[in-house]
Amino acid sequence: MKENSDLYTVTKSDNSELENICWLIVKDGEIQKIVDASEINEFKLRKDVPEGVYTVLLCTDYDSTTHSYTQVSNAIEIII
């Protein structure tokens, strides 16, 4: 993870063999955003978002029965 004055930037490694890969953004245990990561190598989180504990991770394979994803990366935790 990189940090500058306005943004936190999380960069993914090459996961080109994975299909349906997405960035999953969680705030205080609640999913906030899901972003297609198949062609996006970085996710940027602005520092002026509401306070909380944000977790950014890469996932794939949404299971509609359990309403869950398969995590394919380390979870990056950002406390704002």
mmCIF file of the N, C-alpha and C atoms, coordinates in Angstrom:
data_MODEL
# 
_entry.id   MODEL 
# 
loop_
_atom_site.group_PDB 
_atom_site.id 
_atom_site.type_symbol 
_atom_site.label_atom_id 
_atom_site.label_alt_id 
_atom_site.label_comp_id 
_atom_site.label_asym_id 
_atom_site.label_entity_id 
_atom_site.label_seq_id 
_atom_site.pdbx_PDB_ins_code 
_atom_site.Cartn_x 
_atom_site.Cartn_y 
_atom_site.Cartn_z 
_atom_site.occupancy 
_atom_site.B_iso_or_equiv 
_atom_site.pdbx_formal_charge 
_atom_site.auth_seq_id 
_atom_site.auth_comp_id 
_atom_site.auth_asym_id 
_atom_site.auth_atom_id 
_atom_site.pdbx_PDB_model_num 
ATOM 1   N N  . MET A 1 1  ? 0.851   -1.167  0.000   1.00 0.00 ? 1  MET A N  1 
ATOM 2   C CA . MET A 1 1  ? 0.000   0.000   0.000   1.00 0.00 ? 1  MET A CA 1 
ATOM 3   C C  . MET A 1 1  ? 0.897   1.230   0.000   1.00 0.00 ? 1  MET A C  1 
ATOM 4   N N  . LYS A 1 2  ? 0.527   2.207   -0.819  1.00 0.00 ? 2  LYS A N  1 
ATOM 5   C CA . LYS A 1 2  ? 1.219   3.492   -0.871  1.00 0.00 ? 2  LYS A CA 1 
ATOM 6   C C  . LYS A 1 2  ? 0.314   4.548   -0.266  1.00 0.00 ? 2  LYS A C  1 
ATOM 7   N N  . GLU A 1 3  ? 0.933   5.574   0.288   1.00 0.00 ? 3  GLU A N  1 
ATOM 8   C CA . GLU A 1 3  ? 0.159   6.656   0.884   1.00 0.00 ? 3  GLU A CA 1 
ATOM 9   C C  . GLU A 1 3  ? 0.749   7.982   0.433   1.00 0.00 ? 3  GLU A C  1 
ATOM 10  N N  . ASN A 1 4  ? -0.119  8.902   0.011   1.00 0.00 ? 4  ASN A N  1 
ATOM 11  C CA . ASN A 1 4  ? 0.318   10.270  -0.229  1.00 0.00 ? 4  ASN A CA 1 
ATOM 12  C C  . ASN A 1 4  ? -0.604  11.187  0.557   1.00 0.00 ? 4  ASN A C  1 
ATOM 13  N N  . SER A 1 5  ? -0.558  12.476  0.297   1.00 0.00 ? 5  SER A N  1 
ATOM 14  C CA . SER A 1 5  ? -1.313  13.422  1.120   1.00 0.00 ? 5  SER A CA 1 
ATOM 15  C C  . SER A 1 5  ? -2.825  13.285  0.997   1.00 0.00 ? 5  SER A C  1 
ATOM 16  N N  . ASP A 1 6  ? -3.333  12.779  -0.130  1.00 0.00 ? 6  ASP A N  1 
ATOM 17  C CA . ASP A 1 6  ? -4.782  12.704  -0.341  1.00 0.00 ? 6  ASP A CA 1 
ATOM 18  C C  . ASP A 1 6  ? -5.344  11.289  -0.444  1.00 0.00 ? 6  ASP A C  1 
ATOM 19  N N  . LEU A 1 7  ? -4.484  10.298  -0.752  1.00 0.00 ? 7  LEU A N  1 
ATOM 20  C CA . LEU A 1 7  ? -4.980  8.959   -1.100  1.00 0.00 ? 7  LEU A CA 1 
ATOM 21  C C  . LEU A 1 7  ? -4.177  7.844   -0.447  1.00 0.00 ? 7  LEU A C  1 
ATOM 22  N N  . TYR A 1 8  ? -4.864  6.739   -0.219  1.00 0.00 ? 8  TYR A N  1 
ATOM 23  C CA . TYR A 1 8  ? -4.225  5.455   0.037   1.00 0.00 ? 8  TYR A CA 1 
ATOM 24  C C  . TYR A 1 8  ? -4.387  4.669   -1.259  1.00 0.00 ? 8  TYR A C  1 
ATOM 25  N N  . THR A 1 9  ? -3.317  4.038   -1.741  1.00 0.00 ? 9  THR A N  1 
ATOM 26  C CA . THR A 1 9  ? -3.383  3.277   -2.981  1.00 0.00 ? 9  THR A CA 1 
ATOM 27  C C  . THR A 1 9  ? -2.980  1.834   -2.709  1.00 0.00 ? 9  THR A C  1 
ATOM 28  N N  . VAL A 1 10 ? -3.864  0.904   -3.045  1.00 0.00 ? 10 VAL A N  1 
ATOM 29  C CA . VAL A 1 10 ? -3.601  -0.524  -2.902  1.00 0.00 ? 10 VAL A CA 1 
ATOM 30  C C  . VAL A 1 10 ? -3.417  -1.080  -4.307  1.00 0.00 ? 10 VAL A C  1 
ATOM 31  N N  . THR A 1 11 ? -2.310  -1.802  -4.533  1.00 0.00 ? 11 THR A N  1 
ATOM 32  C CA . THR A 1 11 ? -1.983  -2.335  -5.852  1.00 0.00 ? 11 THR A CA 1 
ATOM 33  C C  . THR A 1 11 ? -2.073  -3.854  -5.828  1.00 0.00 ? 11 THR A C  1 
ATOM 34  N N  . LYS A 1 12 ? -2.673  -4.419  -6.868  1.00 0.00 ? 12 LYS A N  1 
ATOM 35  C CA . LYS A 1 12 ? -2.777  -5.881  -6.933  1.00 0.00 ? 12 LYS A CA 1 
ATOM 36  C C  . LYS A 1 12 ? -1.622  -6.455  -7.730  1.00 0.00 ? 12 LYS A C  1 
ATOM 37  N N  . SER A 1 13 ? -1.274  -7.691  -7.411  1.00 0.00 ? 13 SER A N  1 
ATOM 38  C CA . SER A 1 13 ? -0.294  -8.411  -8.215  1.00 0.00 ? 13 SER A CA 1 
ATOM 39  C C  . SER A 1 13 ? -1.002  -8.940  -9.458  1.00 0.00 ? 13 SER A C  1 
ATOM 40  N N  . ASP A 1 14 ? -0.251  -9.560  -10.332 1.00 0.00 ? 14 ASP A N  1 
ATOM 41  C CA . ASP A 1 14 ? -0.848  -10.080 -11.564 1.00 0.00 ? 14 ASP A CA 1 
ATOM 42  C C  . ASP A 1 14 ? -1.719  -11.288 -11.246 1.00 0.00 ? 14 ASP A C  1 
ATOM 43  N N  . ASN A 1 15 ? -3.017  -11.119 -11.374 1.00 0.00 ? 15 ASN A N  1 
ATOM 44  C CA . ASN A 1 15 ? -3.972  -12.209 -11.169 1.00 0.00 ? 15 ASN A CA 1 
ATOM 45  C C  . ASN A 1 15 ? -4.707  -12.494 -12.473 1.00 0.00 ? 15 ASN A C  1 
ATOM 46  N N  . SER A 1 16 ? -3.992  -12.435 -13.583 1.00 0.00 ? 16 SER A N  1 
ATOM 47  C CA . SER A 1 16 ? -4.636  -12.539 -14.890 1.00 0.00 ? 16 SER A CA 1 
ATOM 48  C C  . SER A 1 16 ? -5.323  -13.881 -15.114 1.00 0.00 ? 16 SER A C  1 
ATOM 49  N N  . GLU A 1 17 ? -4.919  -14.899 -14.372 1.00 0.00 ? 17 GLU A N  1 
ATOM 50  C CA . GLU A 1 17 ? -5.552  -16.207 -14.556 1.00 0.00 ? 17 GLU A CA 1 
ATOM 51  C C  . GLU A 1 17 ? -6.908  -16.297 -13.863 1.00 0.00 ? 17 GLU A C  1 
ATOM 52  N N  . LEU A 1 18 ? -7.221  -15.360 -12.992 1.00 0.00 ? 18 LEU A N  1 
ATOM 53  C CA . LEU A 1 18 ? -8.493  -15.378 -12.268 1.00 0.00 ? 18 LEU A CA 1 
ATOM 54  C C  . LEU A 1 18 ? -9.582  -14.665 -13.054 1.00 0.00 ? 18 LEU A C  1 
ATOM 55  N N  . GLU A 1 19 ? -10.768 -15.245 -13.051 1.00 0.00 ? 19 GLU A N  1 
ATOM 56  C CA . GLU A 1 19 ? -11.912 -14.625 -13.709 1.00 0.00 ? 19 GLU A CA 1 
ATOM 57  C C  . GLU A 1 19 ? -12.828 -14.013 -12.657 1.00 0.00 ? 19 GLU A C  1 
ATOM 58  N N  . ASN A 1 20 ? -13.578 -13.010 -13.058 1.00 0.00 ? 20 ASN A N  1 
ATOM 59  C CA . ASN A 1 20 ? -14.557 -12.354 -12.179 1.00 0.00 ? 20 ASN A CA 1 
ATOM 60  C C  . ASN A 1 20 ? -13.925 -11.810 -10.905 1.00 0.00 ? 20 ASN A C  1 
ATOM 61  N N  . ILE A 1 21 ? -12.725 -11.273 -11.022 1.00 0.00 ? 21 ILE A N  1 
ATOM 62  C CA . ILE A 1 21 ? -12.030 -10.736 -9.854  1.00 0.00 ? 21 ILE A CA 1 
ATOM 63  C C  . ILE A 1 21 ? -12.540 -9.327  -9.560  1.00 0.00 ? 21 ILE A C  1 
ATOM 64  N N  . CYS A 1 22 ? -12.664 -9.010  -8.287  1.00 0.00 ? 22 CYS A N  1 
ATOM 65  C CA . CYS A 1 22 ? -13.173 -7.689  -7.915  1.00 0.00 ? 22 CYS A CA 1 
ATOM 66  C C  . CYS A 1 22 ? -12.479 -7.186  -6.654  1.00 0.00 ? 22 CYS A C  1 
ATOM 67  N N  . TRP A 1 23 ? -12.449 -5.854  -6.537  1.00 0.00 ? 23 TRP A N  1 
ATOM 68  C CA . TRP A 1 23 ? -12.032 -5.211  -5.297  1.00 0.00 ? 23 TRP A CA 1 
ATOM 69  C C  . TRP A 1 23 ? -13.255 -5.188  -4.390  1.00 0.00 ? 23 TRP A C  1 
ATOM 70  N N  . LEU A 1 24 ? -13.099 -5.619  -3.170  1.00 0.00 ? 24 LEU A N  1 
ATOM 71  C CA . LEU A 1 24 ? -14.175 -5.578  -2.187  1.00 0.00 ? 24 LEU A CA 1 
ATOM 72  C C  . LEU A 1 24 ? -13.755 -4.588  -1.110  1.00 0.00 ? 24 LEU A C  1 
ATOM 73  N N  . ILE A 1 25 ? -14.563 -3.551  -0.903  1.00 0.00 ? 25 ILE A N  1 
ATOM 74  C CA . ILE A 1 25 ? -14.258 -2.516  0.076   1.00 0.00 ? 25 ILE A CA 1 
ATOM 75  C C  . ILE A 1 25 ? -15.273 -2.638  1.207   1.00 0.00 ? 25 ILE A C  1 
ATOM 76  N N  . VAL A 1 26 ? -14.760 -2.848  2.403   1.00 0.00 ? 26 VAL A N  1 
ATOM 77  C CA . VAL A 1 26 ? -15.593 -3.059  3.580   1.00 0.00 ? 26 VAL A CA 1 
ATOM 78  C C  . VAL A 1 26 ? -15.286 -1.951  4.578   1.00 0.00 ? 26 VAL A C  1 
ATOM 79  N N  . LYS A 1 27 ? -16.331 -1.367  5.160   1.00 0.00 ? 27 LYS A N  1 
ATOM 80  C CA . LYS A 1 27 ? -16.154 -0.349  6.205   1.00 0.00 ? 27 LYS A CA 1 
ATOM 81  C C  . LYS A 1 27 ? -16.863 -0.839  7.458   1.00 0.00 ? 27 LYS A C  1 
ATOM 82  N N  . ASP A 1 28 ? -16.108 -0.962  8.528   1.00 0.00 ? 28 ASP A N  1 
ATOM 83  C CA . ASP A 1 28 ? -16.661 -1.386  9.819   1.00 0.00 ? 28 ASP A CA 1 
ATOM 84  C C  . ASP A 1 28 ? -17.502 -2.653  9.685   1.00 0.00 ? 28 ASP A C  1 
ATOM 85  N N  . GLY A 1 29 ? -17.022 -3.613  8.871   1.00 0.00 ? 29 GLY A N  1 
ATOM 86  C CA . GLY A 1 29 ? -17.688 -4.899  8.726   1.00 0.00 ? 29 GLY A CA 1 
ATOM 87  C C  . GLY A 1 29 ? -18.804 -4.958  7.701   1.00 0.00 ? 29 GLY A C  1 
ATOM 88  N N  . GLU A 1 30 ? -19.135 -3.839  7.064   1.00 0.00 ? 30 GLU A N  1 
ATOM 89  C CA . GLU A 1 30 ? -20.216 -3.792  6.068   1.00 0.00 ? 30 GLU A CA 1 
ATOM 90  C C  . GLU A 1 30 ? -19.627 -3.523  4.681   1.00 0.00 ? 30 GLU A C  1 
ATOM 91  N N  . ILE A 1 31 ? -20.028 -4.325  3.692   1.00 0.00 ? 31 ILE A N  1 
ATOM 92  C CA . ILE A 1 31 ? -19.558 -4.095  2.324   1.00 0.00 ? 31 ILE A CA 1 
ATOM 93  C C  . ILE A 1 31 ? -20.059 -2.738  1.849   1.00 0.00 ? 31 ILE A C  1 
ATOM 94  N N  . GLN A 1 32 ? -19.124 -1.901  1.382   1.00 0.00 ? 32 GLN A N  1 
ATOM 95  C CA . GLN A 1 32 ? -19.451 -0.561  0.903   1.00 0.00 ? 32 GLN A CA 1 
ATOM 96  C C  . GLN A 1 32 ? -19.441 -0.462  -0.613  1.00 0.00 ? 32 GLN A C  1 
ATOM 97  N N  . LYS A 1 33 ? -18.515 -1.216  -1.231  1.00 0.00 ? 33 LYS A N  1 
ATOM 98  C CA . LYS A 1 33 ? -18.332 -1.062  -2.668  1.00 0.00 ? 33 LYS A CA 1 
ATOM 99  C C  . LYS A 1 33 ? -17.701 -2.328  -3.234  1.00 0.00 ? 33 LYS A C  1 
ATOM 100 N N  . ILE A 1 34 ? -18.110 -2.671  -4.452  1.00 0.00 ? 34 ILE A N  1 
ATOM 101 C CA . ILE A 1 34 ? -17.521 -3.781  -5.188  1.00 0.00 ? 34 ILE A CA 1 
ATOM 102 C C  . ILE A 1 34 ? -17.143 -3.228  -6.557  1.00 0.00 ? 34 ILE A C  1 
ATOM 103 N N  . VAL A 1 35 ? -15.863 -3.359  -6.920  1.00 0.00 ? 35 VAL A N  1 
ATOM 104 C CA . VAL A 1 35 ? -15.358 -2.776  -8.159  1.00 0.00 ? 35 VAL A CA 1 
ATOM 105 C C  . VAL A 1 35 ? -14.692 -3.871  -8.991  1.00 0.00 ? 35 VAL A C  1 
ATOM 106 N N  . ASP A 1 36 ? -15.041 -3.955  -10.267 1.00 0.00 ? 36 ASP A N  1 
ATOM 107 C CA . ASP A 1 36 ? -14.413 -4.919  -11.171 1.00 0.00 ? 36 ASP A CA 1 
ATOM 108 C C  . ASP A 1 36 ? -12.911 -4.660  -11.197 1.00 0.00 ? 36 ASP A C  1 
ATOM 109 N N  . ALA A 1 37 ? -12.116 -5.676  -10.894 1.00 0.00 ? 37 ALA A N  1 
ATOM 110 C CA . ALA A 1 37 ? -10.663 -5.516  -10.841 1.00 0.00 ? 37 ALA A CA 1 
ATOM 111 C C  . ALA A 1 37 ? -9.957  -6.218  -11.988 1.00 0.00 ? 37 ALA A C  1 
ATOM 112 N N  . SER A 1 38 ? -10.704 -6.703  -12.962 1.00 0.00 ? 38 SER A N  1 
ATOM 113 C CA . SER A 1 38 ? -10.076 -7.449  -14.053 1.00 0.00 ? 38 SER A CA 1 
ATOM 114 C C  . SER A 1 38 ? -9.108  -6.588  -14.856 1.00 0.00 ? 38 SER A C  1 
ATOM 115 N N  . GLU A 1 39 ? -9.380  -5.291  -14.965 1.00 0.00 ? 39 GLU A N  1 
ATOM 116 C CA . GLU A 1 39 ? -8.484  -4.419  -15.728 1.00 0.00 ? 39 GLU A CA 1 
ATOM 117 C C  . GLU A 1 39 ? -7.972  -3.239  -14.909 1.00 0.00 ? 39 GLU A C  1 
ATOM 118 N N  . ILE A 1 40 ? -8.239  -3.249  -13.617 1.00 0.00 ? 40 ILE A N  1 
ATOM 119 C CA . ILE A 1 40 ? -7.788  -2.159  -12.744 1.00 0.00 ? 40 ILE A CA 1 
ATOM 120 C C  . ILE A 1 40 ? -6.758  -2.726  -11.777 1.00 0.00 ? 40 ILE A C  1 
ATOM 121 N N  . ASN A 1 41 ? -5.521  -2.242  -11.860 1.00 0.00 ? 41 ASN A N  1 
ATOM 122 C CA . ASN A 1 41 ? -4.447  -2.763  -11.018 1.00 0.00 ? 41 ASN A CA 1 
ATOM 123 C C  . ASN A 1 41 ? -4.343  -2.073  -9.667  1.00 0.00 ? 41 ASN A C  1 
ATOM 124 N N  . GLU A 1 42 ? -5.026  -0.940  -9.503  1.00 0.00 ? 42 GLU A N  1 
ATOM 125 C CA . GLU A 1 42 ? -4.946  -0.203  -8.244  1.00 0.00 ? 42 GLU A CA 1 
ATOM 126 C C  . GLU A 1 42 ? -6.332  0.210   -7.778  1.00 0.00 ? 42 GLU A C  1 
ATOM 127 N N  . PHE A 1 43 ? -6.491  0.241   -6.472  1.00 0.00 ? 43 PHE A N  1 
ATOM 128 C CA . PHE A 1 43 ? -7.692  0.824   -5.885  1.00 0.00 ? 43 PHE A CA 1 
ATOM 129 C C  . PHE A 1 43 ? -7.235  1.985   -5.026  1.00 0.00 ? 43 PHE A C  1 
ATOM 130 N N  . LYS A 1 44 ? -7.876  3.139   -5.199  1.00 0.00 ? 44 LYS A N  1 
ATOM 131 C CA . LYS A 1 44 ? -7.500  4.344   -4.455  1.00 0.00 ? 44 LYS A CA 1 
ATOM 132 C C  . LYS A 1 44 ? -8.618  4.724   -3.499  1.00 0.00 ? 44 LYS A C  1 
ATOM 133 N N  . LEU A 1 45 ? -8.244  4.947   -2.243  1.00 0.00 ? 45 LEU A N  1 
ATOM 134 C CA . LEU A 1 45 ? -9.184  5.366   -1.212  1.00 0.00 ? 45 LEU A CA 1 
ATOM 135 C C  . LEU A 1 45 ? -8.780  6.755   -0.749  1.00 0.00 ? 45 LEU A C  1 
ATOM 136 N N  . ARG A 1 46 ? -9.707  7.680   -0.885  1.00 0.00 ? 46 ARG A N  1 
ATOM 137 C CA . ARG A 1 46 ? -9.435  9.059   -0.467  1.00 0.00 ? 46 ARG A CA 1 
ATOM 138 C C  . ARG A 1 46 ? -9.363  9.137   1.051   1.00 0.00 ? 46 ARG A C  1 
ATOM 139 N N  . LYS A 1 47 ? -8.520  10.012  1.549   1.00 0.00 ? 47 LYS A N  1 
ATOM 140 C CA . LYS A 1 47 ? -8.368  10.166  2.996   1.00 0.00 ? 47 LYS A CA 1 
ATOM 141 C C  . LYS A 1 47 ? -9.498  10.959  3.630   1.00 0.00 ? 47 LYS A C  1 
ATOM 142 N N  . ASP A 1 48 ? -10.331 11.606  2.822   1.00 0.00 ? 48 ASP A N  1 
ATOM 143 C CA . ASP A 1 48 ? -11.407 12.412  3.397   1.00 0.00 ? 48 ASP A CA 1 
ATOM 144 C C  . ASP A 1 48 ? -12.731 11.647  3.483   1.00 0.00 ? 48 ASP A C  1 
ATOM 145 N N  . VAL A 1 49 ? -12.684 10.314  3.401   1.00 0.00 ? 49 VAL A N  1 
ATOM 146 C CA . VAL A 1 49 ? -13.900 9.512   3.572   1.00 0.00 ? 49 VAL A CA 1 
ATOM 147 C C  . VAL A 1 49 ? -14.288 9.523   5.051   1.00 0.00 ? 49 VAL A C  1 
ATOM 148 N N  . PRO A 1 50 ? -15.533 9.164   5.376   1.00 0.00 ? 50 PRO A N  1 
ATOM 149 C CA . PRO A 1 50 ? -15.944 9.137   6.780   1.00 0.00 ? 50 PRO A CA 1 
ATOM 150 C C  . PRO A 1 50 ? -15.044 8.218   7.620   1.00 0.00 ? 50 PRO A C  1 
ATOM 151 N N  . GLU A 1 51 ? -14.853 8.572   8.883   1.00 0.00 ? 51 GLU A N  1 
ATOM 152 C CA . GLU A 1 51 ? -14.009 7.788   9.777   1.00 0.00 ? 51 GLU A CA 1 
ATOM 153 C C  . GLU A 1 51 ? -14.520 6.363   9.899   1.00 0.00 ? 51 GLU A C  1 
ATOM 154 N N  . GLY A 1 52 ? -13.597 5.447   10.078  1.00 0.00 ? 52 GLY A N  1 
ATOM 155 C CA . GLY A 1 52 ? -13.950 4.050   10.263  1.00 0.00 ? 52 GLY A CA 1 
ATOM 156 C C  . GLY A 1 52 ? -12.770 3.157   9.939   1.00 0.00 ? 52 GLY A C  1 
ATOM 157 N N  . VAL A 1 53 ? -12.995 1.868   10.031  1.00 0.00 ? 53 VAL A N  1 
ATOM 158 C CA . VAL A 1 53 ? -11.985 0.879   9.672   1.00 0.00 ? 53 VAL A CA 1 
ATOM 159 C C  . VAL A 1 53 ? -12.368 0.317   8.307   1.00 0.00 ? 53 VAL A C  1 
ATOM 160 N N  . TYR A 1 54 ? -11.532 0.580   7.319   1.00 0.00 ? 54 TYR A N  1 
ATOM 161 C CA . TYR A 1 54 ? -11.764 0.125   5.949   1.00 0.00 ? 54 TYR A CA 1 
ATOM 162 C C  . TYR A 1 54 ? -10.870 -1.083  5.678   1.00 0.00 ? 54 TYR A C  1 
ATOM 163 N N  . THR A 1 55 ? -11.422 -2.066  5.003   1.00 0.00 ? 55 THR A N  1 
ATOM 164 C CA . THR A 1 55 ? -10.659 -3.232  4.582   1.00 0.00 ? 55 THR A CA 1 
ATOM 165 C C  . THR A 1 55 ? -10.808 -3.353  3.071   1.00 0.00 ? 55 THR A C  1 
ATOM 166 N N  . VAL A 1 56 ? -9.662  -3.476  2.393   1.00 0.00 ? 56 VAL A N  1 
ATOM 167 C CA . VAL A 1 56 ? -9.642  -3.600  0.934   1.00 0.00 ? 56 VAL A CA 1 
ATOM 168 C C  . VAL A 1 56 ? -9.037  -4.959  0.606   1.00 0.00 ? 56 VAL A C  1 
ATOM 169 N N  . LEU A 1 57 ? -9.739  -5.735  -0.223  1.00 0.00 ? 57 LEU A N  1 
ATOM 170 C CA . LEU A 1 57 ? -9.212  -7.031  -0.617  1.00 0.00 ? 57 LEU A CA 1 
ATOM 171 C C  . LEU A 1 57 ? -9.721  -7.420  -1.988  1.00 0.00 ? 57 LEU A C  1 
ATOM 172 N N  . LEU A 1 58 ? -9.037  -8.372  -2.591  1.00 0.00 ? 58 LEU A N  1 
ATOM 173 C CA . LEU A 1 58 ? -9.452  -8.907  -3.886  1.00 0.00 ? 58 LEU A CA 1 
ATOM 174 C C  . LEU A 1 58 ? -10.223 -10.197 -3.659  1.00 0.00 ? 58 LEU A C  1 
ATOM 175 N N  . CYS A 1 59 ? -11.321 -10.332 -4.391  1.00 0.00 ? 59 CYS A N  1 
ATOM 176 C CA . CYS A 1 59 ? -12.176 -11.514 -4.257  1.00 0.00 ? 59 CYS A CA 1 
ATOM 177 C C  . CYS A 1 59 ? -12.612 -11.990 -5.634  1.00 0.00 ? 59 CYS A C  1 
ATOM 178 N N  . THR A 1 60 ? -13.156 -13.182 -5.646  1.00 0.00 ? 60 THR A N  1 
ATOM 179 C CA . THR A 1 60 ? -13.721 -13.750 -6.857  1.00 0.00 ? 60 THR A CA 1 
ATOM 180 C C  . THR A 1 60 ? -14.836 -14.712 -6.464  1.00 0.00 ? 60 THR A C  1 
ATOM 181 N N  . ASP A 1 61 ? -15.564 -15.182 -7.425  1.00 0.00 ? 61 ASP A N  1 
ATOM 182 C CA . ASP A 1 61 ? -16.558 -16.244 -7.224  1.00 0.00 ? 61 ASP A CA 1 
ATOM 183 C C  . ASP A 1 61 ? -17.602 -15.935 -6.157  1.00 0.00 ? 61 ASP A C  1 
ATOM 184 N N  . TYR A 1 62 ? -18.490 -15.013 -6.449  1.00 0.00 ? 62 TYR A N  1 
ATOM 185 C CA . TYR A 1 62 ? -19.600 -14.723 -5.539  1.00 0.00 ? 62 TYR A CA 1 
ATOM 186 C C  . TYR A 1 62 ? -20.515 -15.939 -5.447  1.00 0.00 ? 62 TYR A C  1 
ATOM 187 N N  . ASP A 1 63 ? -20.837 -16.341 -4.227  1.00 0.00 ? 63 ASP A N  1 
ATOM 188 C CA . ASP A 1 63 ? -21.737 -17.473 -3.986  1.00 0.00 ? 63 ASP A CA 1 
ATOM 189 C C  . ASP A 1 63 ? -23.080 -16.923 -3.528  1.00 0.00 ? 63 ASP A C  1 
ATOM 190 N N  . SER A 1 64 ? -24.086 -17.007 -4.383  1.00 0.00 ? 64 SER A N  1 
ATOM 191 C CA . SER A 1 64 ? -25.394 -16.424 -4.061  1.00 0.00 ? 64 SER A CA 1 
ATOM 192 C C  . SER A 1 64 ? -26.115 -17.190 -2.949  1.00 0.00 ? 64 SER A C  1 
ATOM 193 N N  . THR A 1 65 ? -25.716 -18.413 -2.685  1.00 0.00 ? 65 THR A N  1 
ATOM 194 C CA . THR A 1 65 ? -26.331 -19.184 -1.601  1.00 0.00 ? 65 THR A CA 1 
ATOM 195 C C  . THR A 1 65 ? -25.879 -18.667 -0.238  1.00 0.00 ? 65 THR A C  1 
ATOM 196 N N  . THR A 1 66 ? -24.568 -18.431 -0.107  1.00 0.00 ? 66 THR A N  1 
ATOM 197 C CA . THR A 1 66 ? -24.016 -17.968 1.174   1.00 0.00 ? 66 THR A CA 1 
ATOM 198 C C  . THR A 1 66 ? -23.818 -16.454 1.206   1.00 0.00 ? 66 THR A C  1 
ATOM 199 N N  . HIS A 1 67 ? -24.037 -15.796 0.063   1.00 0.00 ? 67 HIS A N  1 
ATOM 200 C CA . HIS A 1 67 ? -23.825 -14.349 -0.067  1.00 0.00 ? 67 HIS A CA 1 
ATOM 201 C C  . HIS A 1 67 ? -22.399 -13.969 0.347   1.00 0.00 ? 67 HIS A C  1 
ATOM 202 N N  . SER A 1 68 ? -21.435 -14.720 -0.167  1.00 0.00 ? 68 SER A N  1 
ATOM 203 C CA . SER A 1 68 ? -20.043 -14.456 0.174   1.00 0.00 ? 68 SER A CA 1 
ATOM 204 C C  . SER A 1 68 ? -19.160 -14.601 -1.059  1.00 0.00 ? 68 SER A C  1 
ATOM 205 N N  . TYR A 1 69 ? -17.944 -14.066 -0.943  1.00 0.00 ? 69 TYR A N  1 
ATOM 206 C CA . TYR A 1 69 ? -16.943 -14.123 -1.997  1.00 0.00 ? 69 TYR A CA 1 
ATOM 207 C C  . TYR A 1 69 ? -15.783 -14.996 -1.538  1.00 0.00 ? 69 TYR A C  1 
ATOM 208 N N  . THR A 1 70 ? -14.972 -15.450 -2.490  1.00 0.00 ? 70 THR A N  1 
ATOM 209 C CA . THR A 1 70 ? -13.742 -16.153 -2.177  1.00 0.00 ? 70 THR A CA 1 
ATOM 210 C C  . THR A 1 70 ? -12.611 -15.133 -2.178  1.00 0.00 ? 70 THR A C  1 
ATOM 211 N N  . GLN A 1 71 ? -11.963 -14.960 -1.049  1.00 0.00 ? 71 GLN A N  1 
ATOM 212 C CA . GLN A 1 71 ? -10.868 -13.996 -0.925  1.00 0.00 ? 71 GLN A CA 1 
ATOM 213 C C  . GLN A 1 71 ? -9.625  -14.562 -1.596  1.00 0.00 ? 71 GLN A C  1 
ATOM 214 N N  . VAL A 1 72 ? -8.950  -13.737 -2.441  1.00 0.00 ? 72 VAL A N  1 
ATOM 215 C CA . VAL A 1 72 ? -7.756  -14.188 -3.163  1.00 0.00 ? 72 VAL A CA 1 
ATOM 216 C C  . VAL A 1 72 ? -6.549  -13.291 -2.897  1.00 0.00 ? 72 VAL A C  1 
ATOM 217 N N  . SER A 1 73 ? -6.617  -12.469 -1.856  1.00 0.00 ? 73 SER A N  1 
ATOM 218 C CA . SER A 1 73 ? -5.493  -11.597 -1.509  1.00 0.00 ? 73 SER A CA 1 
ATOM 219 C C  . SER A 1 73 ? -5.457  -11.401 -0.004  1.00 0.00 ? 73 SER A C  1 
ATOM 220 N N  . ASN A 1 74 ? -4.387  -10.780 0.436   1.00 0.00 ? 74 ASN A N  1 
ATOM 221 C CA . ASN A 1 74 ? -4.342  -10.344 1.826   1.00 0.00 ? 74 ASN A CA 1 
ATOM 222 C C  . ASN A 1 74 ? -5.337  -9.212  2.006   1.00 0.00 ? 74 ASN A C  1 
ATOM 223 N N  . ALA A 1 75 ? -5.860  -9.083  3.199   1.00 0.00 ? 75 ALA A N  1 
ATOM 224 C CA . ALA A 1 75 ? -6.745  -7.960  3.507   1.00 0.00 ? 75 ALA A CA 1 
ATOM 225 C C  . ALA A 1 75 ? -5.883  -6.791  3.967   1.00 0.00 ? 75 ALA A C  1 
ATOM 226 N N  . ILE A 1 76 ? -6.097  -5.631  3.360   1.00 0.00 ? 76 ILE A N  1 
ATOM 227 C CA . ILE A 1 76 ? -5.389  -4.414  3.747   1.00 0.00 ? 76 ILE A CA 1 
ATOM 228 C C  . ILE A 1 76 ? -6.342  -3.587  4.596   1.00 0.00 ? 76 ILE A C  1 
ATOM 229 N N  . GLU A 1 77 ? -5.953  -3.311  5.832   1.00 0.00 ? 77 GLU A N  1 
ATOM 230 C CA . GLU A 1 77 ? -6.811  -2.541  6.733   1.00 0.00 ? 77 GLU A CA 1 
ATOM 231 C C  . GLU A 1 77 ? -6.298  -1.108  6.829   1.00 0.00 ? 77 GLU A C  1 
ATOM 232 N N  . ILE A 1 78 ? -7.217  -0.164  6.669   1.00 0.00 ? 78 ILE A N  1 
ATOM 233 C CA . ILE A 1 78 ? -6.890  1.265   6.736   1.00 0.00 ? 78 ILE A CA 1 
ATOM 234 C C  . ILE A 1 78 ? -7.813  1.887   7.772   1.00 0.00 ? 78 ILE A C  1 
ATOM 235 N N  . ILE A 1 79 ? -7.229  2.499   8.792   1.00 0.00 ? 79 ILE A N  1 
ATOM 236 C CA . ILE A 1 79 ? -8.025  3.135   9.843   1.00 0.00 ? 79 ILE A CA 1 
ATOM 237 C C  . ILE A 1 79 ? -8.011  4.638   9.614   1.00 0.00 ? 79 ILE A C  1 
ATOM 238 N N  . ILE A 1 80 ? -9.201  5.211   9.477   1.00 0.00 ? 80 ILE A N  1 
ATOM 239 C CA . ILE A 1 80 ? -9.326  6.653   9.230   1.00 0.00 ? 80 ILE A CA 1 
ATOM 240 C C  . ILE A 1 80 ? -10.068 7.272   10.397  1.00 0.00 ? 80 ILE A C  1 
# 
